[in-house]
Amino acid sequence: MKTKINVYLIITVLFVALIFSNCATTRQNDFSKYNFTLKNTLSIFLLNNENGYYFCIPLQYIGDYQINRFEFNNGNIKIGDYDIPLKRDEINIFVYLNEAADENGKAIGEYDLVYMEENGSVLVSKMSEPLGIKNEPDYIMNKYDIFIEKYLTDDEMKNIITEYERKNVNSNLSIWFDLTIDDEEQNGSGMLDVFELDSGSFNDYVWVFPHFEFFRDKYLVN
């Protein structure tokens, strides 16, 4: 009897593993065959890595000021008729600072990770720490690169594919957040944009504009 139970257990485990393996393969193939990208926007990108497919929303601030706080409130991504809420406990936020950049966003030196939040949990918080004293010319500024990531679930990807196959590709984005700049609160900040779900390559401007250099290094260059 013990031998039979062990045999049944092994068969059950293999059967379950096979089901999950087929689901993972189907997910990868169904999505990757479309080579999805987003058209007519530089505000949001659809990317993938070893952890899955995700939206990345880059924000950038360049000036002779310090951002003491960045706090995400809410937002949404609407692909066709399908709405994807952006909830704080379902996104990742990274804030990087380079203290040696020009007004065009060209930066030298290292980027420091000054804030990191994963699914609502703050892991790094150094935005309010004092900055270094600049001895360089006046045109040397602080450059903040903020990246908001939203990883997609299986259901979200299936709904995106459905909208694409229906040719319902007109899309839009909204995000709302609070800032503190030089110790002055600027709450109710946000960004709105419209774009299209597409299949193809990234907007060429991503490879040209100097202020996208760090974004390219972090997300596009393997």
NORFEN-V876921 format. One record per residue. N is the residue number from 1. RES is the residue in one small letter. SS is DSSP state (a for helix, b for strand, c for the rest). Layout:
n->N res->RES ss->SS
n->N res->RES ss->SS
//
This chain:
n->1 res->m ss->c
n->2 res->k ss->a
n->3 res->t ss->a
n->4 res->k ss->a
n->5 res->i ss->a
n->6 res->n ss->a
n->7 res->v ss->a
n->8 res->y ss->a
n->9 res->l ss->a
n->10 res->i ss->a
n->11 res->i ss->a
n->12 res->t ss->a
n->13 res->v ss->a
n->14 res->l ss->a
n->15 res->f ss->a
n->16 res->v ss->a
n->17 res->a ss->a
n->18 res->l ss->a
n->19 res->i ss->a
n->20 res->f ss->a
n->21 res->s ss->a
n->22 res->n ss->a
n->23 res->c ss->a
n->24 res->a ss->a
n->25 res->t ss->a
n->26 res->t ss->a
n->27 res->r ss->a
n->28 res->q ss->a
n->29 res->n ss->a
n->30 res->d ss->a
n->31 res->f ss->a
n->32 res->s ss->a
n->33 res->k ss->c
n->34 res->y ss->c
n->35 res->n ss->c
n->36 res->f ss->b
n->37 res->t ss->b
n->38 res->l ss->b
n->39 res->k ss->b
n->40 res->n ss->c
n->41 res->t ss->c
n->42 res->l ss->c
n->43 res->s ss->c
n->44 res->i ss->c
n->45 res->f ss->b
n->46 res->l ss->b
n->47 res->l ss->b
n->48 res->n ss->b
n->49 res->n ss->b
n->50 res->e ss->c
n->51 res->n ss->c
n->52 res->g ss->b
n->53 res->y ss->b
n->54 res->y ss->b
n->55 res->f ss->b
n->56 res->c ss->b
n->57 res->i ss->b
n->58 res->p ss->b
n->59 res->l ss->b
n->60 res->q ss->b
n->61 res->y ss->b
n->62 res->i ss->b
n->63 res->g ss->b
n->64 res->d ss->c
n->65 res->y ss->c
n->66 res->q ss->c
n->67 res->i ss->b
n->68 res->n ss->b
n->69 res->r ss->b
n->70 res->f ss->b
n->71 res->e ss->b
n->72 res->f ss->b
n->73 res->n ss->b
n->74 res->n ss->b
n->75 res->g ss->b
n->76 res->n ss->b
n->77 res->i ss->b
n->78 res->k ss->b
n->79 res->i ss->b
n->80 res->g ss->c
n->81 res->d ss->c
n->82 res->y ss->b
n->83 res->d ss->b
n->84 res->i ss->b
n->85 res->p ss->b
n->86 res->l ss->b
n->87 res->k ss->c
n->88 res->r ss->a
n->89 res->d ss->a
n->90 res->e ss->a
n->91 res->i ss->c
n->92 res->n ss->b
n->93 res->i ss->b
n->94 res->f ss->b
n->95 res->v ss->b
n->96 res->y ss->b
n->97 res->l ss->b
n->98 res->n ss->b
n->99 res->e ss->b
n->100 res->a ss->b
n->101 res->a ss->b
n->102 res->d ss->c
n->103 res->e ss->c
n->104 res->n ss->c
n->105 res->g ss->c
n->106 res->k ss->c
n->107 res->a ss->b
n->108 res->i ss->c
n->109 res->g ss->c
n->110 res->e ss->c
n->111 res->y ss->c
n->112 res->d ss->b
n->113 res->l ss->b
n->114 res->v ss->b
n->115 res->y ss->b
n->116 res->m ss->b
n->117 res->e ss->b
n->118 res->e ss->b
n->119 res->n ss->c
n->120 res->g ss->c
n->121 res->s ss->b
n->122 res->v ss->b
n->123 res->l ss->b
n->124 res->v ss->b
n->125 res->s ss->b
n->126 res->k ss->c
n->127 res->m ss->c
n->128 res->s ss->c
n->129 res->e ss->c
n->130 res->p ss->c
n->131 res->l ss->c
n->132 res->g ss->c
n->133 res->i ss->c
n->134 res->k ss->c
n->135 res->n ss->c
n->136 res->e ss->c
n->137 res->p ss->c
n->138 res->d ss->c
n->139 res->y ss->c
n->140 res->i ss->c
n->141 res->m ss->b
n->142 res->n ss->b
n->143 res->k ss->b
n->144 res->y ss->b
n->145 res->d ss->b
n->146 res->i ss->b
n->147 res->f ss->b
n->148 res->i ss->b
n->149 res->e ss->b
n->150 res->k ss->b
n->151 res->y ss->b
n->152 res->l ss->c
n->153 res->t ss->c
n->154 res->d ss->a
n->155 res->d ss->a
n->156 res->e ss->a
n->157 res->m ss->a
n->158 res->k ss->a
n->159 res->n ss->a
n->160 res->i ss->a
n->161 res->i ss->a
n->162 res->t ss->a
n->163 res->e ss->a
n->164 res->y ss->a
n->165 res->e ss->a
n->166 res->r ss->c
n->167 res->k ss->c
n->168 res->n ss->c
n->169 res->v ss->c
n->170 res->n ss->b
n->171 res->s ss->b
n->172 res->n ss->b
n->173 res->l ss->b
n->174 res->s ss->b
n->175 res->i ss->b
n->176 res->w ss->b
n->177 res->f ss->b
n->178 res->d ss->b
n->179 res->l ss->b
n->180 res->t ss->b
n->181 res->i ss->b
n->182 res->d ss->c
n->183 res->d ss->c
n->184 res->e ss->b
n->185 res->e ss->b
n->186 res->q ss->b
n->187 res->n ss->b
n->188 res->g ss->b
n->189 res->s ss->b
n->190 res->g ss->b
n->191 res->m ss->b
n->192 res->l ss->b
n->193 res->d ss->b
n->194 res->v ss->b
n->195 res->f ss->b
n->196 res->e ss->b
n->197 res->l ss->b
n->198 res->d ss->b
n->199 res->s ss->b
n->200 res->g ss->c
n->201 res->s ss->c
n->202 res->f ss->c
n->203 res->n ss->c
n->204 res->d ss->a
n->205 res->y ss->a
n->206 res->v ss->a
n->207 res->w ss->a
n->208 res->v ss->c
n->209 res->f ss->c
n->210 res->p ss->a
n->211 res->h ss->a
n->212 res->f ss->a
n->213 res->e ss->a
n->214 res->f ss->a
n->215 res->f ss->a
n->216 res->r ss->a
n->217 res->d ss->a
n->218 res->k ss->a
n->219 res->y ss->a
n->220 res->l ss->a
n->221 res->v ss->c
n->222 res->n ss->c
//
